[in-house]
């Protein structure tokens, strides 16, 4: 057993104050810690010890091999104020039960049924909101789109009348999450501060919407083919044979609402930004879309042939992973890399840091979808790339997000080119997800594409 020797910490970080440096610039601090200190880095907080693990073997050990030795970290524990005991925040044995109940809702066949809906909403967005030559905030546009999609797939109904209210409430709650990561957050969260009052009002608005829908759906008993119908009908056949309570349904619906639109919207916004900065990649993407789609909207059946579009989306999530940091609290002493991490310590795993590690990603700042050819993926360690986590707590909606991202990208890139408005600086804002700070202002340019159709295709 290794002795109680602390791993190295970032240079210039004062003992006990390094956590403040982390809160001021999380991405820069963690990147510097990994590069200066190696695969195990240490820094202290006001009341906790933090360990950043930056090797694929260590990531796999925490998320898969020894996952039962860890629980969710402080960020998601505090997120329970919004999400309750949903899949993102709950712990075993509740998490295992809820995952069993929710898993059928994310089965591949069920997800594929939503493909046409995703494309229809993307085409409606560009038809109703985009004009040739007009600037738009692509981050807000993608939020608008993915919220409409998740509202329809979750509740099986148009939610346009409530969409603006939901958007405002979600934005307020997500913004307030930043304060949950600050020192003394537990104490501050109990004070009658304006930020806490805004959060409580936002949560109450979301609760009213979701509980009303649950009540209406229980009353009519109709299976509408949506995610909520699946969750309402689910029975725990491996356990007590019961289904979810209204509160459990609320927590899972809230989790799907938040995770199902926020993460994909940010991934798509970063994709448009990166394409605008890499015209060679954009040209190759357009060539694939013209060859595969020939001017028609994409479908689920096209996904195996939209290989380069998938590679573009994957490379975008490498550089800007929506889930930029995963935190776990050690439930027992943990030995890793020659160091002993004591029980109760917080372990950090950062996809943002790992995805830019030059040991696994040569010239890591370069946007290169070729990193995701089958041969390139097979040559890398498994957990050098983990945008959706891993192990038993891997994101249940990963398949949904992959399909939505590729289909929306294909549907819109076939018809539009987005160009960054000059003079702005696009930087990441690491809150709950990795958002573009102040959005991404771009000019929409309509693409005029001609297709040389064969006689058979014309017929």
GIBELSUL-V345571 format. One record per residue. N is the residue number from 1. PHI is phi in degrees with one decimal (* if undefined). OMEGA is omega in degrees with one decimal (NA if undefined). Layout:
n phi omega
N PHI OMEGA
N PHI OMEGA
//
This chain:
n phi omega
1 * -178.8
2 -63.3 177.1
3 -74.9 -178.7
4 -78.7 177.0
5 -109.8 -178.6
6 -72.6 172.1
7 -64.6 177.6
8 -66.6 176.6
9 -118.9 -179.3
10 -59.4 -179.7
11 -65.1 177.0
12 81.8 -179.9
13 -84.4 -179.6
14 -73.3 178.9
15 -54.9 178.4
16 83.4 -178.1
17 -111.4 -176.8
18 -64.5 178.5
19 -63.6 177.1
20 -65.8 175.2
21 -63.8 177.7
22 -62.1 -178.1
23 -67.3 179.5
24 -74.0 -177.9
25 -146.2 -173.9
26 -58.3 -175.8
27 -67.6 179.2
28 -65.3 -178.9
29 -63.9 -178.1
30 -67.7 177.9
31 -62.7 178.9
32 -64.1 179.9
33 -61.2 -178.4
34 -68.1 -177.1
35 -71.9 -177.6
36 -83.0 -168.4
37 -107.7 -179.9
38 93.5 -170.1
39 -74.8 176.0
40 -130.4 179.1
41 -122.7 -176.8
42 -125.7 165.5
43 -150.5 -174.8
44 -101.1 174.7
45 -111.3 178.3
46 -67.6 -177.0
47 -136.5 -176.4
48 -126.8 169.5
49 -101.8 -177.1
50 -116.2 178.5
51 -128.0 177.0
52 -96.2 179.3
53 -104.8 -171.1
54 -132.7 172.5
55 -138.5 -178.4
56 -54.3 179.9
57 -64.8 -179.8
58 -71.6 177.1
59 -61.3 179.1
60 -62.3 -178.9
61 -60.9 -178.1
62 -73.0 -173.7
63 -83.2 -173.0
64 -119.6 -169.7
65 -59.5 -176.3
66 -120.7 -175.8
67 -60.4 -179.3
68 -70.1 179.7
69 -88.0 -176.4
70 -135.3 170.8
71 -125.3 -178.6
72 -58.4 -178.7
73 -81.8 -170.2
74 -64.3 -177.4
75 -60.1 -178.2
76 -77.3 172.8
77 -62.9 178.9
78 -74.0 178.5
79 -66.0 176.9
80 -60.4 176.7
81 -60.5 176.3
82 -102.5 -169.1
83 -89.9 -177.8
84 63.7 -177.7
85 -103.4 177.3
86 -81.0 -176.6
87 -59.4 -177.3
88 -73.6 -170.7
89 -117.3 -173.1
90 -73.2 179.7
91 -118.4 175.5
92 -60.2 2.2
93 -84.2 -178.6
94 -59.7 -177.8
95 -61.3 179.6
96 -63.0 179.9
97 -65.7 -178.3
98 -64.8 178.3
99 -66.6 176.5
100 -59.6 -177.2
101 -71.2 -174.5
102 -87.4 -172.1
103 -55.1 -179.5
104 -59.3 -179.7
105 -66.4 -177.6
106 -111.0 176.0
107 -64.0 -174.2
108 -55.7 -179.3
109 -64.2 179.3
110 -64.1 -179.1
111 -64.7 -179.5
112 -58.9 179.9
113 -66.5 -179.5
114 -91.2 -174.5
115 -59.1 -177.5
116 -64.2 178.1
117 -64.2 178.9
118 -59.8 -179.4
119 -67.2 179.0
120 -58.9 -179.8
121 -68.4 177.2
122 -63.6 -179.8
123 -69.4 176.1
124 -65.5 179.3
125 -58.2 -176.2
126 -70.9 179.8
127 -72.0 -173.5
128 -93.8 -170.2
129 -122.6 -175.2
130 -103.9 176.0
131 -129.4 -178.4
132 -60.4 178.2
133 86.0 -177.4
134 -90.9 175.9
135 -69.4 176.2
136 -150.3 175.0
137 -89.2 -173.9
138 -65.9 176.3
139 -64.4 177.5
140 -68.3 178.6
141 -63.2 179.4
142 -69.9 174.6
143 -62.0 179.0
144 -59.0 -178.0
145 -67.1 -174.4
146 -69.6 175.1
147 -66.5 177.2
148 -62.8 -179.6
149 -65.2 -176.7
150 -69.3 176.3
151 -63.0 -179.2
152 -74.1 -178.1
153 -72.0 179.1
154 -79.4 -172.9
155 -103.9 176.1
156 67.1 -178.7
157 -149.3 174.8
158 -66.8 -180.0
159 -120.9 -176.2
160 -59.6 -178.3
161 -62.1 -177.6
162 -106.3 -171.1
163 -60.4 -177.8
164 -65.9 177.4
165 -63.6 179.4
166 -65.0 179.9
167 -59.9 -179.0
168 -64.7 -179.2
169 -66.6 178.9
170 -64.2 179.8
171 -62.0 -180.0
172 -65.8 -178.5
173 -70.2 -179.6
174 -65.8 178.7
175 -61.1 -177.4
176 -74.0 -179.9
177 -61.7 -178.0
178 -57.5 -178.3
179 -70.2 179.7
180 -69.1 -179.2
181 -90.6 -177.0
182 -77.6 173.9
183 -57.8 179.0
184 64.4 -177.2
185 -61.5 -179.4
186 -61.6 179.6
187 -72.1 -179.2
188 -61.0 -178.0
189 -66.1 -179.5
190 -95.5 -178.6
191 -87.2 -179.2
192 -79.2 -179.4
193 -83.6 179.4
194 -55.0 -179.7
195 -63.5 178.4
196 -66.6 179.1
197 -66.5 177.8
198 -63.1 179.8
199 -63.1 -178.4
200 -63.2 177.8
201 -65.3 -179.9
202 -64.6 178.8
203 -63.1 -179.9
204 -63.3 178.4
205 -63.8 179.1
206 -63.9 179.7
207 -60.2 -178.8
208 -59.7 -179.6
209 -63.5 -172.8
210 -70.7 179.5
211 -65.0 177.8
212 -64.6 179.6
213 -64.3 179.2
214 -60.5 179.8
215 -62.3 -179.9
216 -64.6 -177.0
217 -72.5 175.5
218 -64.4 -177.3
219 -70.4 -176.6
220 -87.7 175.2
221 64.5 -176.4
222 -84.8 173.7
223 -88.3 -175.9
224 -96.5 178.1
225 74.8 -178.9
226 -106.0 -178.2
227 -64.9 -179.7
228 -64.5 176.2
229 -59.7 178.2
230 -62.1 -179.3
231 -68.0 178.6
232 -65.4 -175.9
233 -86.1 -173.9
234 -63.6 176.1
235 -125.3 -177.9
236 -83.1 -175.4
237 -69.2 177.8
238 -85.7 -178.1
239 -117.7 -174.5
240 -89.4 176.6
241 79.9 -179.1
242 -94.9 177.2
243 -105.0 -178.2
244 -89.9 171.1
245 -74.6 176.8
246 -58.4 -179.6
247 -66.0 177.8
248 -66.3 176.2
249 -61.8 178.1
250 -60.2 -177.8
251 -64.9 179.2
252 -69.7 178.0
253 -63.9 178.7
254 -63.3 179.0
255 -64.2 179.0
256 -64.0 179.3
257 -58.7 -177.4
258 -72.9 -175.7
259 -69.2 -174.2
260 -78.6 177.2
261 -123.1 -176.3
262 -63.5 -175.2
263 -67.8 -178.4
264 -66.4 178.4
265 -61.0 179.1
266 -66.2 178.6
267 -60.3 179.1
268 -68.9 178.9
269 -61.0 177.9
270 -65.7 179.1
271 -63.8 178.4
272 -62.7 178.3
273 -61.2 -177.7
274 -65.8 177.0
275 -62.4 -179.3
276 -66.0 -179.4
277 -94.0 -175.9
278 -135.8 -174.2
279 -61.3 178.9
280 -65.8 177.2
281 -65.1 179.8
282 -59.8 -179.6
283 -63.2 179.4
284 -68.6 176.1
285 -62.6 179.2
286 -60.4 179.8
287 -63.0 178.4
288 -64.2 -178.9
289 -62.5 179.4
290 -68.0 -179.3
291 -70.4 -174.2
292 -82.6 -169.9
293 -94.7 179.4
294 53.0 174.1
295 90.3 179.1
296 -94.8 178.1
297 -65.7 178.5
298 -72.7 177.5
299 -130.5 177.5
300 -62.0 -179.8
301 -67.8 179.1
302 -80.2 -171.6
303 -54.9 179.5
304 -62.5 -179.0
305 -94.4 178.3
306 -90.2 -173.8
307 -67.0 -177.1
308 -70.5 175.4
309 -59.4 177.2
310 -64.9 178.8
311 -65.4 177.3
312 -62.8 -179.0
313 -65.0 179.3
314 -65.0 -179.6
315 -67.7 175.1
316 -62.4 178.9
317 -74.6 171.2
318 -69.1 -177.2
319 -72.5 -177.5
320 -132.7 -179.5
321 -67.2 -179.9
322 -55.1 174.7
323 -90.5 -170.0
324 -81.4 -177.2
325 -149.0 173.5
326 -114.9 -180.0
327 -117.0 177.0
328 -136.6 175.0
329 -101.4 -178.2
330 -71.2 178.4
331 -88.6 177.9
332 -154.5 176.4
333 -56.6 -173.2
334 -134.3 179.0
335 -99.0 -179.9
336 -154.0 175.2
337 58.1 -179.8
338 85.3 179.8
339 -121.5 176.3
340 -104.4 175.6
341 -96.7 -175.4
342 -69.3 174.3
343 -53.5 179.7
344 93.2 179.1
345 -72.0 178.0
346 -100.8 179.0
347 -104.5 179.8
348 -112.6 173.5
349 -125.6 -175.2
350 -117.1 172.6
351 -56.1 -179.9
352 -59.1 -179.4
353 -71.5 -177.3
354 -63.8 -177.1
355 -70.5 178.8
356 -116.8 180.0
357 -78.9 -175.3
358 -65.3 176.4
359 -66.1 -176.4
360 -113.3 -176.6
361 -133.7 178.9
362 -55.5 -176.8
363 48.8 -165.5
364 -63.8 -178.4
365 -78.9 -177.5
366 -80.3 178.2
367 -84.7 -172.9
368 -142.5 179.6
369 -59.8 179.3
370 -62.7 175.4
371 -63.9 -173.9
372 -113.0 166.0
373 -67.3 178.8
374 -55.2 -178.5
375 -67.4 -179.5
376 -66.6 179.6
377 -65.2 -178.7
378 -66.5 -177.0
379 -83.8 -177.5
380 -101.7 172.6
381 -60.9 -173.0
382 -55.8 -173.6
383 -98.5 165.9
384 -78.0 178.9
385 -138.8 -178.6
386 -149.7 -177.8
387 -65.4 179.9
388 -114.7 -178.7
389 77.0 -178.8
390 -176.3 178.6
391 74.0 -176.8
392 -65.5 179.2
393 -105.8 175.8
394 -59.2 -176.3
395 -53.7 -179.6
396 -65.5 -177.1
397 -92.7 -177.9
398 -58.7 179.7
399 -62.3 177.0
400 -60.0 -177.4
401 -65.4 178.5
402 -59.7 -177.1
403 -65.8 -179.1
404 -62.5 -178.8
405 -60.0 -177.0
406 -69.5 -178.0
407 -67.7 178.7
408 -65.0 177.4
409 -58.7 -178.3
410 -65.5 -176.8
411 -63.5 -175.4
412 -86.6 -179.1
413 -67.3 177.2
414 -65.7 -172.4
415 -111.8 -174.1
416 -137.5 169.4
417 -120.4 -178.7
418 -110.8 -177.6
419 -120.3 -178.9
420 -64.0 175.8
421 -67.7 -175.5
422 -61.0 172.3
423 95.0 -179.5
424 -101.9 178.0
425 -113.9 -178.1
426 -93.1 -179.1
427 -132.0 179.8
428 -78.6 176.0
429 -120.0 -177.6
430 -81.4 174.7
431 -109.5 172.8
432 -69.5 173.6
433 -118.5 -177.6
434 -92.9 -179.0
435 -88.6 167.1
436 -74.7 179.5
437 -63.6 -179.9
438 62.6 174.6
439 77.5 179.1
440 -135.4 -178.4
441 -82.1 -176.8
442 -135.0 175.9
443 -100.9 -179.4
444 -84.9 177.7
445 -122.2 -179.0
446 -71.6 178.5
447 -93.2 174.1
448 -102.4 -176.0
449 -119.3 175.7
450 -105.6 -177.2
451 -122.6 176.2
452 -91.6 -175.8
453 -82.7 174.5
454 -75.4 178.8
455 -59.5 -179.2
456 -60.7 -178.5
457 -70.2 178.4
458 -65.6 179.4
459 -70.7 NA
//
